[in-house]
Each structure stands twice: as C-alpha cells, then as structure tokens.
Amino acid sequence: MKLWPNQAAAVNAPIARRFHFGPDWRRVTEQRRSRHSHTSAVEAEITTDGLRIGGDLIPPTSQALDAALGASCREIQIPLHAGGVRRIRVFDQLGFAYYLDETPPEVPSVLFVFFPPDASFQVGRAFDGCLRVNDTPLTPELTETRLPTSGALRFDPQFGHKWRAVTPRFSVWLSLRRRPNRIGKRAGAVRLTDVSICYDDTHGRRGTG
C-alpha cells in the first residue's frame, strides 16, 4: 500500500492530517475492540485546561478516553516508511478518533470528525454530539466568519483555512474546507470539517509522520 505524504502545508496542518492513503487498504491492519456501548451523544468541551467529556477533565491516555467514551472502536495500524506503525483508534459510532504513540504523550492527538468524506482515514459517521469551544457549540455548517476565535482560547488563522489556538500543554485546530457539490466540484463557503487537540504541538513544530 502506498502512503501519500501530506501537501506542503503539512507543517501547519493538524496531526490528524498526517496520512493520506491510496486506494488499496488491504495492508492496513485493523483490530476491532468491542465493549458494552451506550453510544449516547457525547457532551464535550475544549477549555484552556483540556478536553472535558461529561464535565470531567480527560487526560490524554487511552484508558481515560476509552472509559469516557464507552463505545466500541477499531484500531488501525499503518506501516510507516521509517519503520514502526502508526496506531489510530477509531470510534465509528461517535465520529471520533485518537492517535496512539509508544512515546509520551501516549495520545498525541484526538479528532472530532464533522465531515467524514474529508477525513484522512475512514470514519463511520460524523460527530453528532455537542462539542463546545469558547462557550459556542461547533457544527458541520459552521463557516469561517462564525468561528468562535475569541475567548479563553484565542485562535489565529493558519494556512489553508485552518485556525489554531495554543496553550502551554496542547494546541487546538479548527479545519475547514469547501464541500463538494453534486458533480464533485468544491464550491461555496468553507465549512468545519474537523476539530483536533494536539498534545505534542505547542510551539508550531509538527512532523509529517
């Protein structure tokens, strides 16, 4: 399977954009992790303290995230050119995913997927819970002019319709893109596609995987 590196803008792109896959998925290893799933809508908020789910502050560990989400997931293992694998745990029923690393932080990035066709890997559905940033609920129809860029988290524009807020422990990325129309051409206003929290990116330096 060929892994396509990100475009030149990857330096400023969220960690969730590290991988673009070719049409052959057969060599991507997947492992499903079943559990008793409540699959209720997730109530989440990103504050200067971090990610809160159901009002509780969730540390960037797999154990804490799995317990907070309480849903079945599948794990993707993607071979890297330099050796090793990249692990991604995908919660298809929730429209949510997080990355796993062998070195701290264990979870370098989490991802809320608002428009699955633009995700870097297959996600079963869009996030349909409530995610709040700066006291504003985020939705797939949110345009760039309506983004909550001011507040406790202050967002600055980045290349390619992306906005980034930085705290001492993590950064938050809002990514937008035009939607394809009926003939597949992208047109209209850019709209929110995903929101990511990156725990290994607080100084604007980001690898491309």
VOVOMAR-592516 format. One record per residue (C-alpha): x, y, z; residue number from 1; residue in one letter. Coordinates in Angstrom, 1 decimal, decimal comma, always signed. Layout:
<atoms>
+--------+--------+--------+-----+-----+
!      u !      v !      w !   n ! res !
+--------+--------+--------+-----+-----+
!      X !      Y !      Z ! NUM !   a !
...
+--------+--------+--------+-----+-----+
</atoms>
This chain:
<atoms>
+--------+--------+--------+-----+-----+
!      u !      v !      w !   n ! res !
+--------+--------+--------+-----+-----+
!   +0,0 !   +0,0 !   +0,0 !   1 !   m !
!   +1,3 !   +3,4 !   -0,8 !   2 !   k !
!   +1,1 !   +6,1 !   +1,9 !   3 !   l !
!   +0,9 !   +9,6 !   +0,4 !   4 !   w !
!   +2,6 !  +12,3 !   +2,4 !   5 !   p !
!   +0,6 !  +15,4 !   +3,1 !   6 !   n !
!   +0,9 !  +18,5 !   +1,0 !   7 !   q !
!   +3,5 !  +21,2 !   +1,6 !   8 !   a !
!   +1,1 !  +22,8 !   +4,1 !   9 !   a !
!   +1,5 !  +19,9 !   +6,4 !  10 !   a !
!   +3,9 !  +21,9 !   +8,6 !  11 !   v !
!   +0,9 !  +23,9 !   +9,7 !  12 !   n !
!   -1,7 !  +21,1 !   +9,4 !  13 !   a !
!   -3,2 !  +19,2 !  +12,3 !  14 !   p !
!   -1,6 !  +15,9 !  +13,3 !  15 !   i !
!   -4,8 !  +14,2 !  +12,1 !  16 !   a !
!   -3,8 !  +15,1 !   +8,5 !  17 !   r !
!   -0,5 !  +13,1 !   +8,7 !  18 !   r !
!   -1,7 !  +10,3 !   +6,4 !  19 !   f !
!   -3,4 !  +10,1 !   +3,0 !  20 !   h !
!   -4,0 !   +6,6 !   +1,8 !  21 !   f !
!   -4,0 !   +5,2 !   -1,7 !  22 !   g !
!   -6,9 !   +3,1 !   -2,9 !  23 !   p !
!   -5,5 !   -0,2 !   -1,5 !  24 !   d !
!   -6,4 !   -0,6 !   +2,2 !  25 !   w !
!   -5,7 !   -4,3 !   +2,4 !  26 !   r !
!   -2,3 !   -3,9 !   +4,1 !  27 !   r !
!   -3,7 !   -1,6 !   +6,8 !  28 !   v !
!   -4,2 !   -3,7 !   +9,8 !  29 !   t !
!   -7,4 !   -3,3 !  +11,7 !  30 !   e !
!   -8,4 !   -4,7 !  +15,1 !  31 !   q !
!  -11,9 !   -4,3 !  +16,5 !  32 !   r !
!  -12,3 !   -3,6 !  +20,2 !  33 !   r !
!  -15,8 !   -4,4 !  +21,4 !  34 !   s !
!  -17,3 !   -3,3 !  +24,6 !  35 !   r !
!  -20,7 !   -2,6 !  +26,1 !  36 !   h !
!  -21,6 !   +0,6 !  +24,3 !  37 !   s !
!  -24,0 !   +3,2 !  +25,5 !  38 !   h !
!  -23,5 !   +5,2 !  +22,2 !  39 !   t !
!  -25,2 !   +8,2 !  +23,6 !  40 !   s !
!  -24,4 !  +11,6 !  +22,3 !  41 !   a !
!  -21,1 !  +12,9 !  +23,6 !  42 !   v !
!  -21,1 !  +16,1 !  +25,6 !  43 !   e !
!  -17,7 !  +17,6 !  +25,2 !  44 !   a !
!  -15,9 !  +20,9 !  +25,7 !  45 !   e !
!  -12,4 !  +22,1 !  +25,0 !  46 !   i !
!  -11,2 !  +24,6 !  +27,6 !  47 !   t !
!   -7,8 !  +26,0 !  +28,5 !  48 !   t !
!   -7,5 !  +23,1 !  +30,9 !  49 !   d !
!   -8,0 !  +20,5 !  +28,2 !  50 !   g !
!  -10,8 !  +18,2 !  +26,9 !  51 !   l !
!  -13,8 !  +17,7 !  +29,1 !  52 !   r !
!  -16,3 !  +14,9 !  +28,4 !  53 !   i !
!  -19,5 !  +14,9 !  +30,5 !  54 !   g !
!  -17,9 !  +17,7 !  +32,6 !  55 !   g !
!  -14,9 !  +15,6 !  +33,6 !  56 !   d !
!  -11,4 !  +16,6 !  +32,5 !  57 !   l !
!  -10,0 !  +13,8 !  +30,4 !  58 !   i !
!   -6,2 !  +13,3 !  +30,3 !  59 !   p !
!   -4,6 !  +12,2 !  +27,0 !  60 !   p !
!   -4,4 !   +8,5 !  +27,8 !  61 !   t !
!   -6,2 !   +5,6 !  +26,1 !  62 !   s !
!   -7,6 !   +4,3 !  +29,4 !  63 !   q !
!   -9,2 !   +7,7 !  +30,2 !  64 !   a !
!  -10,6 !   +8,2 !  +26,7 !  65 !   l !
!  -12,0 !   +4,7 !  +26,4 !  66 !   d !
!  -13,7 !   +4,9 !  +29,7 !  67 !   a !
!  -15,2 !   +8,4 !  +29,0 !  68 !   a !
!  -16,5 !   +7,4 !  +25,5 !  69 !   l !
!  -17,8 !   +3,9 !  +26,5 !  70 !   g !
!  -18,2 !   +2,8 !  +22,9 !  71 !   a !
!  -16,8 !   +0,1 !  +20,6 !  72 !   s !
!  -13,9 !   +1,1 !  +18,4 !  73 !   c !
!  -11,4 !   -0,3 !  +15,9 !  74 !   r !
!   -7,7 !   +0,2 !  +15,8 !  75 !   e !
!   -5,9 !   +0,9 !  +12,6 !  76 !   i !
!   -2,2 !   +0,1 !  +12,3 !  77 !   q !
!   -0,4 !   +1,8 !   +9,5 !  78 !   i !
!   +3,1 !   +0,9 !   +8,5 !  79 !   p !
!   +5,5 !   +3,9 !   +8,3 !  80 !   l !
!   +8,3 !   +4,4 !   +5,8 !  81 !   h !
!  +10,8 !   +4,8 !   +8,6 !  82 !   a !
!   +9,7 !   +1,6 !  +10,3 !  83 !   g !
!   +7,2 !   +1,0 !  +13,1 !  84 !   g !
!   +3,5 !   +1,6 !  +12,8 !  85 !   v !
!   +1,1 !   +4,5 !  +13,4 !  86 !   r !
!   -1,9 !   +3,4 !  +15,5 !  87 !   r !
!   -5,2 !   +5,1 !  +15,3 !  88 !   i !
!   -8,2 !   +4,2 !  +17,4 !  89 !   r !
!  -11,5 !   +5,0 !  +15,6 !  90 !   v !
!  -14,9 !   +5,2 !  +17,2 !  91 !   f !
!  -17,1 !   +4,9 !  +14,1 !  92 !   d !
!  -20,4 !   +5,3 !  +16,1 !  93 !   q !
!  -19,3 !   +8,6 !  +17,6 !  94 !   l !
!  -17,3 !  +10,3 !  +14,8 !  95 !   g !
!  -14,2 !  +10,4 !  +17,0 !  96 !   f !
!  -10,7 !   +9,1 !  +16,8 !  97 !   a !
!   -7,4 !   +9,4 !  +18,6 !  98 !   y !
!   -3,8 !   +8,5 !  +17,8 !  99 !   y !
!   -1,5 !   +6,3 !  +19,9 ! 100 !   l !
!   +2,2 !   +6,6 !  +20,3 ! 101 !   d !
!   +4,8 !   +4,4 !  +22,1 ! 102 !   e !
!   +6,5 !   +7,6 !  +23,5 ! 103 !   t !
!   +4,8 !  +10,2 !  +25,7 ! 104 !   p !
!   +2,3 !  +11,6 !  +25,3 ! 105 !   p !
!   +0,6 !   +8,3 !  +24,8 ! 106 !   e !
!   -2,2 !  +10,1 !  +22,9 ! 107 !   v !
!   -0,6 !  +12,8 !  +20,9 ! 108 !   p !
!   -3,9 !  +13,9 !  +19,2 ! 109 !   s !
!   -7,6 !  +13,5 !  +19,3 ! 110 !   v !
!  -10,0 !  +14,2 !  +16,5 ! 111 !   l !
!  -13,7 !  +15,1 !  +16,2 ! 112 !   f !
!  -14,8 !  +14,4 !  +12,6 ! 113 !   v !
!  -17,6 !  +16,7 !  +11,4 ! 114 !   f !
!  -17,4 !  +15,7 !   +7,7 ! 115 !   f !
!  -16,2 !  +12,1 !   +7,2 ! 116 !   p !
!  -15,6 !  +12,3 !   +3,4 ! 117 !   p !
!  -12,7 !  +14,7 !   +4,1 ! 118 !   d !
!  -11,1 !  +12,6 !   +6,9 ! 119 !   a !
!   -7,6 !  +11,2 !   +6,3 ! 120 !   s !
!   -9,0 !   +7,7 !   +7,1 ! 121 !   f !
!  -12,4 !   +6,0 !   +7,0 ! 122 !   q !
!  -14,8 !   +7,1 !   +9,8 ! 123 !   v !
!  -18,2 !   +5,6 !  +10,0 ! 124 !   g !
!  -20,2 !   +8,8 !  +10,7 ! 125 !   r !
!  -19,9 !  +12,4 !  +11,6 ! 126 !   a !
!  -19,7 !  +13,6 !  +15,2 ! 127 !   f !
!  -23,2 !  +14,3 !  +16,3 ! 128 !   d !
!  -22,7 !  +15,1 !  +20,0 ! 129 !   g !
!  -22,1 !  +18,5 !  +21,4 ! 130 !   c !
!  -18,6 !  +20,0 !  +21,3 ! 131 !   l !
!  -18,2 !  +23,5 !  +22,7 ! 132 !   r !
!  -15,3 !  +25,9 !  +22,2 ! 133 !   v !
!  -15,3 !  +29,3 !  +23,9 ! 134 !   n !
!  -18,9 !  +28,6 !  +25,0 ! 135 !   d !
!  -20,0 !  +28,0 !  +21,4 ! 136 !   t !
!  -21,4 !  +24,7 !  +20,1 ! 137 !   p !
!  -19,5 !  +23,6 !  +16,9 ! 138 !   l !
!  -21,4 !  +22,2 !  +14,0 ! 139 !   t !
!  -20,6 !  +21,0 !  +10,5 ! 140 !   p !
!  -22,3 !  +24,0 !   +9,0 ! 141 !   e !
!  -20,1 !  +26,5 !  +10,8 ! 142 !   l !
!  -18,4 !  +28,9 !   +8,4 ! 143 !   t !
!  -15,1 !  +30,7 !   +8,9 ! 144 !   e !
!  -16,8 !  +34,0 !   +9,7 ! 145 !   t !
!  -18,8 !  +32,4 !  +12,5 ! 146 !   r !
!  -15,9 !  +30,6 !  +14,2 ! 147 !   l !
!  -15,5 !  +31,2 !  +18,0 ! 148 !   p !
!  -12,0 !  +32,6 !  +17,6 ! 149 !   t !
!  -12,1 !  +34,9 !  +20,6 ! 150 !   s !
!  -12,4 !  +33,9 !  +24,2 ! 151 !   g !
!  -10,4 !  +31,9 !  +26,7 ! 152 !   a !
!   -8,9 !  +30,1 !  +23,6 ! 153 !   l !
!   -7,6 !  +32,6 !  +21,1 ! 154 !   r !
!   -7,4 !  +31,3 !  +17,6 ! 155 !   f !
!   -5,1 !  +32,6 !  +14,9 ! 156 !   d !
!   -5,5 !  +31,9 !  +11,2 ! 157 !   p !
!   -3,1 !  +29,4 !   +9,6 ! 158 !   q !
!   -2,5 !  +28,3 !   +6,0 ! 159 !   f !
!   -5,4 !  +26,6 !   +4,2 ! 160 !   g !
!   -8,5 !  +27,6 !   +6,1 ! 161 !   h !
!   -7,2 !  +26,4 !   +9,5 ! 162 !   k !
!   -7,3 !  +28,1 !  +12,8 ! 163 !   w !
!   -5,0 !  +27,3 !  +15,8 ! 164 !   r !
!   -5,1 !  +28,1 !  +19,5 ! 165 !   a !
!   -2,1 !  +27,4 !  +21,7 ! 166 !   v !
!   -1,9 !  +26,6 !  +25,4 ! 167 !   t !
!   +1,2 !  +25,6 !  +27,4 ! 168 !   p !
!   +0,1 !  +21,9 !  +27,2 ! 169 !   r !
!   -1,7 !  +21,5 !  +23,9 ! 170 !   f !
!   -3,0 !  +23,2 !  +20,8 ! 171 !   s !
!   -6,5 !  +23,2 !  +19,2 ! 172 !   v !
!   -7,0 !  +23,2 !  +15,5 ! 173 !   w !
!  -10,2 !  +24,0 !  +13,6 ! 174 !   l !
!  -10,1 !  +22,8 !  +10,0 ! 175 !   s !
!  -12,5 !  +24,0 !   +7,3 ! 176 !   l !
!  -13,0 !  +23,1 !   +3,6 ! 177 !   r !
!  -15,5 !  +23,7 !   +0,8 ! 178 !   r !
!  -18,0 !  +20,9 !   +0,3 ! 179 !   r !
!  -18,2 !  +19,1 !   -3,0 ! 180 !   p !
!  -21,4 !  +19,7 !   -5,0 ! 181 !   n !
!  -23,4 !  +17,1 !   -6,9 ! 182 !   r !
!  -20,8 !  +16,9 !   -9,7 ! 183 !   i !
!  -17,9 !  +16,6 !   -7,3 ! 184 !   g !
!  -16,6 !  +20,2 !   -7,6 ! 185 !   k !
!  -15,9 !  +22,0 !   -4,4 ! 186 !   r !
!  -17,8 !  +25,3 !   -4,1 ! 187 !   a !
!  -19,4 !  +27,7 !   -1,7 ! 188 !   g !
!  -18,2 !  +28,8 !   +1,7 ! 189 !   a !
!  -15,7 !  +26,8 !   +3,6 ! 190 !   v !
!  -17,3 !  +24,8 !   +6,5 ! 191 !   r !
!  -16,0 !  +23,0 !   +9,5 ! 192 !   l !
!  -14,6 !  +19,5 !   +8,7 ! 193 !   t !
!  -12,8 !  +18,5 !  +11,9 ! 194 !   d !
!  -11,5 !  +19,7 !  +15,3 ! 195 !   v !
!   -8,3 !  +18,3 !  +16,8 ! 196 !   s !
!   -6,4 !  +18,6 !  +20,0 ! 197 !   i !
!   -2,7 !  +18,1 !  +19,6 ! 198 !   c !
!   -0,8 !  +17,4 !  +22,8 ! 199 !   y !
!   +2,6 !  +17,3 !  +21,1 ! 200 !   d !
!   +2,3 !  +20,6 !  +19,4 ! 201 !   d !
!   +2,6 !  +23,8 !  +21,5 ! 202 !   t !
!   +5,3 !  +25,6 !  +19,6 ! 203 !   h !
!   +4,1 !  +25,3 !  +15,9 ! 204 !   g !
!   +6,5 !  +22,5 !  +15,1 ! 205 !   r !
!   +4,8 !  +19,5 !  +13,7 ! 206 !   r !
!   +6,2 !  +16,4 !  +11,9 ! 207 !   g !
!   +4,6 !  +14,9 !   +8,8 ! 208 !   t !
!   +4,7 !  +11,3 !  +10,0 ! 209 !   g !
+--------+--------+--------+-----+-----+
</atoms>
